[in-house]
Amino acid sequence: MFDEREKIALFIDGANLYATAKALGFDIDYRRLLKEFSAKGYLLRALYYTALAEDQEYSSIRPLIDWLDYNGYKVVTKPTKEFGDGCRRIAPAGRSLH
């Protein structure tokens, strides 16, 4: 049980969480993550921030983004921008999928 006065907001930096989980050799169970935080207090919101290349027909992160959006997370994306050297970088202004 939790204290009803305790309010929680979850902010996830998708790229950093993915890189950390990969480096440590485990997968993230996003459903369980929400459940764990919900057990600690009133979960106001769960936001997942990530970069998304909008010019690609398919992105390997798209299924995860769609799943998160459908299962209680608010997904916030920032478009990547390609520069003359061929590198992709995150553009300064973010936007929400919804």
Biopython code that builds the backbone (N, CA, C, O; Angstrom):
import numpy as np
from Bio.PDB.StructureBuilder import StructureBuilder

atoms = [
    (1, "MET", "N", (0.838, -1.175, 0.000)),
    (1, "MET", "CA", (0.000, 0.000, 0.000)),
    (1, "MET", "C", (0.886, 1.242, 0.000)),
    (1, "MET", "O", (2.049, 1.191, 0.401)),
    (2, "PHE", "N", (0.330, 2.337, -0.447)),
    (2, "PHE", "CA", (1.115, 3.556, -0.519)),
    (2, "PHE", "C", (0.361, 4.717, 0.135)),
    (2, "PHE", "O", (-0.844, 4.651, 0.377)),
    (3, "ASP", "N", (1.098, 5.748, 0.401)),
    (3, "ASP", "CA", (0.514, 6.966, 0.942)),
    (3, "ASP", "C", (-0.192, 7.693, -0.203)),
    (3, "ASP", "O", (0.451, 8.074, -1.181)),
    (4, "GLU", "N", (-1.499, 7.889, -0.092)),
    (4, "GLU", "CA", (-2.280, 8.505, -1.169)),
    (4, "GLU", "C", (-1.834, 9.926, -1.477)),
    (4, "GLU", "O", (-2.116, 10.442, -2.558)),
    (5, "ARG", "N", (-1.148, 10.556, -0.548)),
    (5, "ARG", "CA", (-0.674, 11.922, -0.778)),
    (5, "ARG", "C", (0.595, 11.952, -1.621)),
    (5, "ARG", "O", (0.951, 12.994, -2.172)),
    (6, "GLU", "N", (1.276, 10.813, -1.723)),
    (6, "GLU", "CA", (2.527, 10.726, -2.482)),
    (6, "GLU", "C", (2.214, 10.710, -3.976)),
    (6, "GLU", "O", (1.539, 9.807, -4.469)),
    (7, "LYS", "N", (2.708, 11.712, -4.684)),
    (7, "LYS", "CA", (2.474, 11.809, -6.125)),
    (7, "LYS", "C", (3.792, 11.567, -6.860)),
    (7, "LYS", "O", (4.845, 12.060, -6.456)),
    (8, "ILE", "N", (3.711, 10.793, -7.952)),
    (8, "ILE", "CA", (4.908, 10.405, -8.696)),
    (8, "ILE", "C", (4.732, 10.726, -10.173)),
    (8, "ILE", "O", (3.668, 10.502, -10.750)),
    (9, "ALA", "N", (5.786, 11.251, -10.772)),
    (9, "ALA", "CA", (5.861, 11.420, -12.220)),
    (9, "ALA", "C", (7.140, 10.718, -12.670)),
    (9, "ALA", "O", (8.202, 10.897, -12.074)),
    (10, "LEU", "N", (7.025, 9.927, -13.714)),
    (10, "LEU", "CA", (8.148, 9.146, -14.220)),
    (10, "LEU", "C", (8.596, 9.747, -15.541)),
    (10, "LEU", "O", (7.806, 9.842, -16.481)),
    (11, "PHE", "N", (9.866, 10.157, -15.621)),
    (11, "PHE", "CA", (10.441, 10.743, -16.829)),
    (11, "PHE", "C", (11.577, 9.839, -17.293)),
    (11, "PHE", "O", (12.569, 9.672, -16.583)),
    (12, "ILE", "N", (11.436, 9.261, -18.470)),
    (12, "ILE", "CA", (12.428, 8.308, -18.969)),
    (12, "ILE", "C", (13.136, 8.870, -20.191)),
    (12, "ILE", "O", (12.496, 9.237, -21.177)),
    (13, "ASP", "N", (14.461, 8.934, -20.122)),
    (13, "ASP", "CA", (15.286, 9.273, -21.277)),
    (13, "ASP", "C", (15.536, 7.952, -22.003)),
    (13, "ASP", "O", (16.403, 7.172, -21.608)),
    (14, "GLY", "N", (14.775, 7.710, -23.060)),
    (14, "GLY", "CA", (14.788, 6.427, -23.745)),
    (14, "GLY", "C", (16.156, 5.972, -24.211)),
    (14, "GLY", "O", (16.526, 4.815, -24.008)),
    (15, "ALA", "N", (16.917, 6.869, -24.837)),
    (15, "ALA", "CA", (18.230, 6.500, -25.370)),
    (15, "ALA", "C", (19.179, 6.083, -24.251)),
    (15, "ALA", "O", (19.889, 5.086, -24.379)),
    (16, "ASN", "N", (19.194, 6.836, -23.163)),
    (16, "ASN", "CA", (20.096, 6.502, -22.056)),
    (16, "ASN", "C", (19.668, 5.232, -21.327)),
    (16, "ASN", "O", (20.513, 4.426, -20.938)),
    (17, "LEU", "N", (18.364, 5.050, -21.142)),
    (17, "LEU", "CA", (17.890, 3.830, -20.486)),
    (17, "LEU", "C", (18.228, 2.609, -21.339)),
    (17, "LEU", "O", (18.677, 1.589, -20.816)),
    (18, "TYR", "N", (18.012, 2.713, -22.647)),
    (18, "TYR", "CA", (18.331, 1.603, -23.553)),
    (18, "TYR", "C", (19.823, 1.270, -23.513)),
    (18, "TYR", "O", (20.200, 0.103, -23.399)),
    (19, "ALA", "N", (20.673, 2.304, -23.607)),
    (19, "ALA", "CA", (22.123, 2.087, -23.607)),
    (19, "ALA", "C", (22.589, 1.464, -22.289)),
    (19, "ALA", "O", (23.445, 0.579, -22.292)),
    (20, "THR", "N", (22.040, 1.910, -21.183)),
    (20, "THR", "CA", (22.416, 1.365, -19.880)),
    (20, "THR", "C", (21.981, -0.093, -19.746)),
    (20, "THR", "O", (22.754, -0.939, -19.297)),
    (21, "ALA", "N", (20.741, -0.378, -20.135)),
    (21, "ALA", "CA", (20.242, -1.755, -20.053)),
    (21, "ALA", "C", (21.068, -2.683, -20.942)),
    (21, "ALA", "O", (21.382, -3.808, -20.553)),
    (22, "LYS", "N", (21.414, -2.209, -22.125)),
    (22, "LYS", "CA", (22.222, -3.015, -23.051)),
    (22, "LYS", "C", (23.611, -3.273, -22.459)),
    (22, "LYS", "O", (24.118, -4.393, -22.525)),
    (23, "ALA", "N", (24.220, -2.238, -21.882)),
    (23, "ALA", "CA", (25.554, -2.378, -21.293)),
    (23, "ALA", "C", (25.542, -3.346, -20.109)),
    (23, "ALA", "O", (26.519, -4.058, -19.876)),
    (24, "LEU", "N", (24.435, -3.370, -19.364)),
    (24, "LEU", "CA", (24.323, -4.262, -18.214)),
    (24, "LEU", "C", (23.783, -5.643, -18.584)),
    (24, "LEU", "O", (23.768, -6.553, -17.756)),
    (25, "GLY", "N", (23.344, -5.789, -19.820)),
    (25, "GLY", "CA", (22.883, -7.081, -20.315)),
    (25, "GLY", "C", (21.504, -7.510, -19.848)),
    (25, "GLY", "O", (21.277, -8.693, -19.595)),
    (26, "PHE", "N", (20.574, -6.561, -19.730)),
    (26, "PHE", "CA", (19.205, -6.952, -19.378)),
    (26, "PHE", "C", (18.190, -6.134, -20.162)),
    (26, "PHE", "O", (18.513, -5.091, -20.730)),
    (27, "ASP", "N", (16.961, -6.628, -20.182)),
    (27, "ASP", "CA", (15.861, -5.951, -20.860)),
    (27, "ASP", "C", (14.989, -5.236, -19.833)),
    (27, "ASP", "O", (14.918, -5.642, -18.673)),
    (28, "ILE", "N", (14.334, -4.182, -20.268)),
    (28, "ILE", "CA", (13.436, -3.427, -19.407)),
    (28, "ILE", "C", (12.012, -3.961, -19.603)),
    (28, "ILE", "O", (11.538, -4.089, -20.732)),
    (29, "ASP", "N", (11.351, -4.265, -18.510)),
    (29, "ASP", "CA", (9.944, -4.649, -18.542)),
    (29, "ASP", "C", (9.147, -3.384, -18.218)),
    (29, "ASP", "O", (8.954, -3.051, -17.048)),
    (30, "TYR", "N", (8.687, -2.684, -19.251)),
    (30, "TYR", "CA", (8.025, -1.391, -19.060)),
    (30, "TYR", "C", (6.686, -1.514, -18.345)),
    (30, "TYR", "O", (6.282, -0.593, -17.635)),
    (31, "ARG", "N", (5.998, -2.623, -18.516)),
    (31, "ARG", "CA", (4.737, -2.839, -17.810)),
    (31, "ARG", "C", (5.010, -2.962, -16.308)),
    (31, "ARG", "O", (4.310, -2.368, -15.488)),
    (32, "ARG", "N", (6.031, -3.736, -15.966)),
    (32, "ARG", "CA", (6.385, -3.913, -14.549)),
    (32, "ARG", "C", (6.901, -2.601, -13.950)),
    (32, "ARG", "O", (6.641, -2.302, -12.784)),
    (33, "LEU", "N", (7.629, -1.828, -14.746)),
    (33, "LEU", "CA", (8.141, -0.538, -14.282)),
    (33, "LEU", "C", (6.982, 0.365, -13.845)),
    (33, "LEU", "O", (7.042, 0.980, -12.781)),
    (34, "LEU", "N", (5.935, 0.445, -14.660)),
    (34, "LEU", "CA", (4.756, 1.238, -14.287)),
    (34, "LEU", "C", (4.101, 0.688, -13.025)),
    (34, "LEU", "O", (3.695, 1.442, -12.140)),
    (35, "LYS", "N", (4.004, -0.626, -12.957)),
    (35, "LYS", "CA", (3.377, -1.270, -11.801)),
    (35, "LYS", "C", (4.153, -0.958, -10.513)),
    (35, "LYS", "O", (3.555, -0.662, -9.479)),
    (36, "GLU", "N", (5.479, -1.027, -10.586)),
    (36, "GLU", "CA", (6.319, -0.751, -9.408)),
    (36, "GLU", "C", (6.157, 0.688, -8.929)),
    (36, "GLU", "O", (6.026, 0.934, -7.730)),
    (37, "PHE", "N", (6.164, 1.632, -9.856)),
    (37, "PHE", "CA", (6.022, 3.033, -9.455)),
    (37, "PHE", "C", (4.601, 3.323, -8.971)),
    (37, "PHE", "O", (4.414, 4.127, -8.057)),
    (38, "SER", "N", (3.602, 2.678, -9.572)),
    (38, "SER", "CA", (2.222, 2.852, -9.131)),
    (38, "SER", "C", (2.015, 2.338, -7.712)),
    (38, "SER", "O", (1.155, 2.844, -6.991)),
    (39, "ALA", "N", (2.784, 1.351, -7.309)),
    (39, "ALA", "CA", (2.679, 0.799, -5.961)),
    (39, "ALA", "C", (3.293, 1.726, -4.911)),
    (39, "ALA", "O", (3.019, 1.572, -3.721)),
    (40, "LYS", "N", (4.110, 2.676, -5.329)),
    (40, "LYS", "CA", (4.797, 3.579, -4.400)),
    (40, "LYS", "C", (4.009, 4.852, -4.102)),
    (40, "LYS", "O", (4.263, 5.516, -3.097)),
    (41, "GLY", "N", (3.053, 5.197, -4.971)),
    (41, "GLY", "CA", (2.285, 6.420, -4.805)),
    (41, "GLY", "C", (1.349, 6.601, -5.970)),
    (41, "GLY", "O", (1.209, 5.708, -6.806)),
    (42, "TYR", "N", (0.702, 7.755, -6.035)),
    (42, "TYR", "CA", (-0.214, 8.051, -7.126)),
    (42, "TYR", "C", (0.602, 8.471, -8.350)),
    (42, "TYR", "O", (1.239, 9.524, -8.345)),
    (43, "LEU", "N", (0.578, 7.652, -9.388)),
    (43, "LEU", "CA", (1.351, 7.930, -10.600)),
    (43, "LEU", "C", (0.604, 8.945, -11.450)),
    (43, "LEU", "O", (-0.407, 8.625, -12.075)),
    (44, "LEU", "N", (1.114, 10.175, -11.467)),
    (44, "LEU", "CA", (0.483, 11.245, -12.234)),
    (44, "LEU", "C", (0.663, 11.039, -13.734)),
    (44, "LEU", "O", (-0.273, 11.192, -14.518)),
    (45, "ARG", "N", (1.894, 10.686, -14.110)),
    (45, "ARG", "CA", (2.205, 10.494, -15.537)),
    (45, "ARG", "C", (3.502, 9.727, -15.676)),
    (45, "ARG", "O", (4.345, 9.716, -14.779)),
    (46, "ALA", "N", (3.639, 9.089, -16.821)),
    (46, "ALA", "CA", (4.877, 8.399, -17.179)),
    (46, "ALA", "C", (5.228, 8.854, -18.595)),
    (46, "ALA", "O", (4.510, 8.556, -19.550)),
    (47, "LEU", "N", (6.326, 9.569, -18.717)),
    (47, "LEU", "CA", (6.742, 10.101, -20.014)),
    (47, "LEU", "C", (8.003, 9.403, -20.492)),
    (47, "LEU", "O", (8.920, 9.145, -19.712)),
    (48, "TYR", "N", (8.036, 9.102, -21.784)),
    (48, "TYR", "CA", (9.180, 8.435, -22.409)),
    (48, "TYR", "C", (9.673, 9.345, -23.519)),
    (48, "TYR", "O", (8.959, 9.587, -24.492)),
    (49, "TYR", "N", (10.893, 9.852, -23.376)),
    (49, "TYR", "CA", (11.486, 10.770, -24.347)),
    (49, "TYR", "C", (12.459, 10.019, -25.248)),
    (49, "TYR", "O", (13.276, 9.228, -24.775)),
    (50, "THR", "N", (12.362, 10.276, -26.556)),
    (50, "THR", "CA", (13.272, 9.624, -27.494)),
    (50, "THR", "C", (13.401, 10.443, -28.771)),
    (50, "THR", "O", (12.564, 11.294, -29.070)),
    (51, "ALA", "N", (14.454, 10.171, -29.507)),
    (51, "ALA", "CA", (14.646, 10.781, -30.827)),
    (51, "ALA", "C", (14.055, 9.837, -31.869)),
    (51, "ALA", "O", (14.078, 8.618, -31.702)),
    (52, "LEU", "N", (13.528, 10.412, -32.939)),
    (52, "LEU", "CA", (12.896, 9.615, -33.978)),
    (52, "LEU", "C", (13.216, 10.215, -35.336)),
    (52, "LEU", "O", (12.955, 11.392, -35.581)),
    (53, "ALA", "N", (13.789, 9.395, -36.226)),
    (53, "ALA", "CA", (14.080, 9.843, -37.587)),
    (53, "ALA", "C", (12.788, 9.787, -38.386)),
    (53, "ALA", "O", (12.301, 8.702, -38.703)),
    (54, "GLU", "N", (12.239, 10.929, -38.709)),
    (54, "GLU", "CA", (10.943, 10.986, -39.366)),
    (54, "GLU", "C", (11.005, 10.699, -40.859)),
    (54, "GLU", "O", (9.979, 10.403, -41.471)),
    (55, "ASP", "N", (12.176, 10.780, -41.447)),
    (55, "ASP", "CA", (12.284, 10.577, -42.888)),
    (55, "ASP", "C", (12.417, 9.104, -43.274)),
    (55, "ASP", "O", (12.443, 8.778, -44.460)),
    (56, "GLN", "N", (12.502, 8.215, -42.286)),
    (56, "GLN", "CA", (12.611, 6.788, -42.568)),
    (56, "GLN", "C", (11.225, 6.161, -42.586)),
    (56, "GLN", "O", (10.372, 6.493, -41.763)),
    (57, "GLU", "N", (11.007, 5.247, -43.535)),
    (57, "GLU", "CA", (9.735, 4.533, -43.599)),
    (57, "GLU", "C", (9.532, 3.676, -42.362)),
    (57, "GLU", "O", (8.432, 3.620, -41.812)),
    (58, "TYR", "N", (10.593, 3.006, -41.924)),
    (58, "TYR", "CA", (10.508, 2.133, -40.764)),
    (58, "TYR", "C", (11.620, 2.476, -39.789)),
    (58, "TYR", "O", (12.768, 2.685, -40.181)),
    (59, "SER", "N", (11.270, 2.531, -38.536)),
    (59, "SER", "CA", (12.254, 2.746, -37.482)),
    (59, "SER", "C", (12.156, 1.566, -36.524)),
    (59, "SER", "O", (11.058, 1.145, -36.163)),
    (60, "SER", "N", (13.290, 1.038, -36.118)),
    (60, "SER", "CA", (13.293, -0.115, -35.214)),
    (60, "SER", "C", (12.679, 0.218, -33.856)),
    (60, "SER", "O", (12.282, -0.684, -33.117)),
    (61, "ILE", "N", (12.599, 1.492, -33.527)),
    (61, "ILE", "CA", (12.023, 1.893, -32.239)),
    (61, "ILE", "C", (10.505, 2.085, -32.323)),
    (61, "ILE", "O", (9.840, 2.178, -31.291)),
    (62, "ARG", "N", (9.953, 2.145, -33.530)),
    (62, "ARG", "CA", (8.515, 2.399, -33.707)),
    (62, "ARG", "C", (7.622, 1.392, -32.956)),
    (62, "ARG", "O", (6.673, 1.823, -32.300)),
    (63, "PRO", "N", (7.878, 0.078, -33.019)),
    (63, "PRO", "CA", (7.016, -0.844, -32.258)),
    (63, "PRO", "C", (7.024, -0.565, -30.755)),
    (63, "PRO", "O", (5.985, -0.655, -30.101)),
    (64, "LEU", "N", (8.192, -0.228, -30.207)),
    (64, "LEU", "CA", (8.268, 0.101, -28.783)),
    (64, "LEU", "C", (7.478, 1.366, -28.488)),
    (64, "LEU", "O", (6.719, 1.408, -27.520)),
    (65, "ILE", "N", (7.645, 2.390, -29.304)),
    (65, "ILE", "CA", (6.932, 3.657, -29.102)),
    (65, "ILE", "C", (5.422, 3.426, -29.131)),
    (65, "ILE", "O", (4.691, 3.936, -28.282)),
    (66, "ASP", "N", (4.965, 2.655, -30.111)),
    (66, "ASP", "CA", (3.532, 2.370, -30.215)),
    (66, "ASP", "C", (3.037, 1.596, -28.993)),
    (66, "ASP", "O", (1.969, 1.895, -28.458)),
    (67, "TRP", "N", (3.809, 0.605, -28.553)),
    (67, "TRP", "CA", (3.426, -0.187, -27.386)),
    (67, "TRP", "C", (3.352, 0.685, -26.139)),
    (67, "TRP", "O", (2.389, 0.608, -25.376)),
    (68, "LEU", "N", (4.379, 1.518, -25.934)),
    (68, "LEU", "CA", (4.404, 2.393, -24.759)),
    (68, "LEU", "C", (3.200, 3.329, -24.761)),
    (68, "LEU", "O", (2.542, 3.513, -23.737)),
    (69, "ASP", "N", (2.922, 3.914, -25.915)),
    (69, "ASP", "CA", (1.804, 4.846, -26.046)),
    (69, "ASP", "C", (0.481, 4.156, -25.714)),
    (69, "ASP", "O", (-0.378, 4.744, -25.055)),
    (70, "TYR", "N", (0.317, 2.940, -26.156)),
    (70, "TYR", "CA", (-0.914, 2.192, -25.923)),
    (70, "TYR", "C", (-1.041, 1.716, -24.471)),
    (70, "TYR", "O", (-2.151, 1.500, -23.986)),
    (71, "ASN", "N", (0.082, 1.554, -23.786)),
    (71, "ASN", "CA", (0.095, 0.957, -22.447)),
    (71, "ASN", "C", (0.395, 1.939, -21.314)),
    (71, "ASN", "O", (0.984, 1.556, -20.304)),
    (72, "GLY", "N", (0.000, 3.182, -21.472)),
    (72, "GLY", "CA", (0.034, 4.102, -20.346)),
    (72, "GLY", "C", (1.151, 5.120, -20.305)),
    (72, "GLY", "O", (1.189, 5.944, -19.391)),
    (73, "TYR", "N", (2.059, 5.093, -21.258)),
    (73, "TYR", "CA", (3.126, 6.089, -21.300)),
    (73, "TYR", "C", (2.747, 7.198, -22.269)),
    (73, "TYR", "O", (2.053, 6.953, -23.256)),
    (74, "LYS", "N", (3.192, 8.395, -21.997)),
    (74, "LYS", "CA", (3.088, 9.496, -22.947)),
    (74, "LYS", "C", (4.444, 9.567, -23.624)),
    (74, "LYS", "O", (5.462, 9.799, -22.971)),
    (75, "VAL", "N", (4.455, 9.366, -24.932)),
    (75, "VAL", "CA", (5.711, 9.357, -25.679)),
    (75, "VAL", "C", (5.971, 10.746, -26.242)),
    (75, "VAL", "O", (5.106, 11.333, -26.892)),
    (76, "VAL", "N", (7.157, 11.263, -25.989)),
    (76, "VAL", "CA", (7.568, 12.572, -26.493)),
    (76, "VAL", "C", (8.788, 12.344, -27.377)),
    (76, "VAL", "O", (9.794, 11.787, -26.938)),
    (77, "THR", "N", (8.685, 12.780, -28.623)),
    (77, "THR", "CA", (9.799, 12.572, -29.549)),
    (77, "THR", "C", (10.453, 13.890, -29.912)),
    (77, "THR", "O", (9.872, 14.968, -29.794)),
    (78, "LYS", "N", (11.669, 13.752, -30.352)),
    (78, "LYS", "CA", (12.439, 14.866, -30.875)),
    (78, "LYS", "C", (12.982, 14.380, -32.209)),
    (78, "LYS", "O", (13.658, 13.352, -32.250)),
    (79, "PRO", "N", (12.712, 15.083, -33.298)),
    (79, "PRO", "CA", (13.199, 14.606, -34.596)),
    (79, "PRO", "C", (14.722, 14.709, -34.698)),
    (79, "PRO", "O", (15.340, 15.642, -34.184)),
    (80, "THR", "N", (15.299, 13.730, -35.372)),
    (80, "THR", "CA", (16.736, 13.813, -35.640)),
    (80, "THR", "C", (16.935, 14.658, -36.880)),
    (80, "THR", "O", (16.042, 14.775, -37.719)),
    (81, "LYS", "N", (18.098, 15.238, -36.983)),
    (81, "LYS", "CA", (18.425, 16.087, -38.119)),
    (81, "LYS", "C", (19.755, 15.608, -38.679)),
    (81, "LYS", "O", (20.709, 15.396, -37.930)),
    (82, "GLU", "N", (19.821, 15.437, -39.992)),
    (82, "GLU", "CA", (21.055, 14.971, -40.603)),
    (82, "GLU", "C", (21.881, 16.178, -41.044)),
    (82, "GLU", "O", (21.358, 17.129, -41.625)),
    (83, "PHE", "N", (23.184, 16.119, -40.755)),
    (83, "PHE", "CA", (24.090, 17.199, -41.105)),
    (83, "PHE", "C", (24.969, 16.776, -42.270)),
    (83, "PHE", "O", (24.973, 15.603, -42.644)),
    (84, "GLY", "N", (25.708, 17.704, -42.844)),
    (84, "GLY", "CA", (26.537, 17.470, -44.019)),
    (84, "GLY", "C", (27.555, 16.357, -43.852)),
    (84, "GLY", "O", (27.947, 15.735, -44.840)),
    (85, "ASP", "N", (27.991, 16.091, -42.636)),
    (85, "ASP", "CA", (28.980, 15.033, -42.407)),
    (85, "ASP", "C", (28.341, 13.654, -42.331)),
    (85, "ASP", "O", (29.035, 12.668, -42.080)),
    (86, "GLY", "N", (27.017, 13.564, -42.548)),
    (86, "GLY", "CA", (26.322, 12.283, -42.536)),
    (86, "GLY", "C", (25.873, 11.838, -41.160)),
    (86, "GLY", "O", (25.252, 10.784, -41.021)),
    (87, "CYS", "N", (26.177, 12.622, -40.145)),
    (87, "CYS", "CA", (25.785, 12.265, -38.781)),
    (87, "CYS", "C", (24.353, 12.719, -38.518)),
    (87, "CYS", "O", (23.894, 13.735, -39.040)),
    (88, "ARG", "N", (23.674, 11.946, -37.708)),
    (88, "ARG", "CA", (22.334, 12.344, -37.263)),
    (88, "ARG", "C", (22.452, 12.829, -35.826)),
    (88, "ARG", "O", (23.089, 12.197, -34.983)),
    (89, "ARG", "N", (21.832, 13.947, -35.577)),
    (89, "ARG", "CA", (21.835, 14.508, -34.232)),
    (89, "ARG", "C", (20.426, 14.921, -33.873)),
    (89, "ARG", "O", (19.588, 15.118, -34.752)),
    (90, "ILE", "N", (20.166, 15.050, -32.608)),
    (90, "ILE", "CA", (18.848, 15.458, -32.152)),
    (90, "ILE", "C", (18.702, 16.953, -32.351)),
    (90, "ILE", "O", (19.574, 17.730, -31.963)),
    (91, "ALA", "N", (17.589, 17.352, -32.962)),
    (91, "ALA", "CA", (17.287, 18.763, -33.160)),
    (91, "ALA", "C", (16.888, 19.381, -31.829)),
    (91, "ALA", "O", (16.423, 18.659, -30.946)),
    (92, "PRO", "N", (17.050, 20.695, -31.648)),
    (92, "PRO", "CA", (16.810, 21.312, -30.356)),
    (92, "PRO", "C", (15.365, 21.326, -29.871)),
    (92, "PRO", "O", (15.145, 21.342, -28.660)),
    (93, "ALA", "N", (14.377, 21.320, -30.750)),
    (93, "ALA", "CA", (12.989, 21.417, -30.302)),
    (93, "ALA", "C", (12.292, 20.071, -30.368)),
    (93, "ALA", "O", (12.301, 19.414, -31.409)),
    (94, "GLY", "N", (11.687, 19.657, -29.258)),
    (94, "GLY", "CA", (10.969, 18.387, -29.223)),
    (94, "GLY", "C", (9.508, 18.570, -29.534)),
    (94, "GLY", "O", (9.016, 19.697, -29.570)),
    (95, "ARG", "N", (8.806, 17.477, -29.758)),
    (95, "ARG", "CA", (7.373, 17.534, -29.967)),
    (95, "ARG", "C", (6.760, 16.232, -29.458)),
    (95, "ARG", "O", (7.435, 15.210, -29.336)),
    (96, "SER", "N", (5.511, 16.299, -29.175)),
    (96, "SER", "CA", (4.802, 15.123, -28.680)),
    (96, "SER", "C", (4.117, 14.411, -29.830)),
    (96, "SER", "O", (3.690, 15.048, -30.793)),
    (97, "LEU", "N", (4.009, 13.092, -29.735)),
    (97, "LEU", "CA", (3.274, 12.347, -30.735)),
    (97, "LEU", "C", (1.787, 12.637, -30.649)),
    (97, "LEU", "O", (1.075, 12.479, -31.641)),
    (98, "HIS", "N", (1.307, 13.053, -29.502)),
    (98, "HIS", "CA", (-0.136, 13.300, -29.321)),
    (98, "HIS", "C", (-0.357, 14.696, -28.818)),
    (98, "HIS", "O", (-1.500, 15.100, -28.602)),
]
sb = StructureBuilder()
sb.init_structure("model")
sb.init_model(0)
sb.init_chain("A")
sb.init_seg("    ")
for serial, (resi, resn, name, xyz) in enumerate(atoms, 1):
    if name == "N":
        sb.init_residue(resn, " ", resi, " ")
    sb.init_atom(name, np.array(xyz, "f"), 0.0, 1.0, " ", f" {name:<3s}", serial, name[0])
structure = sb.get_structure()
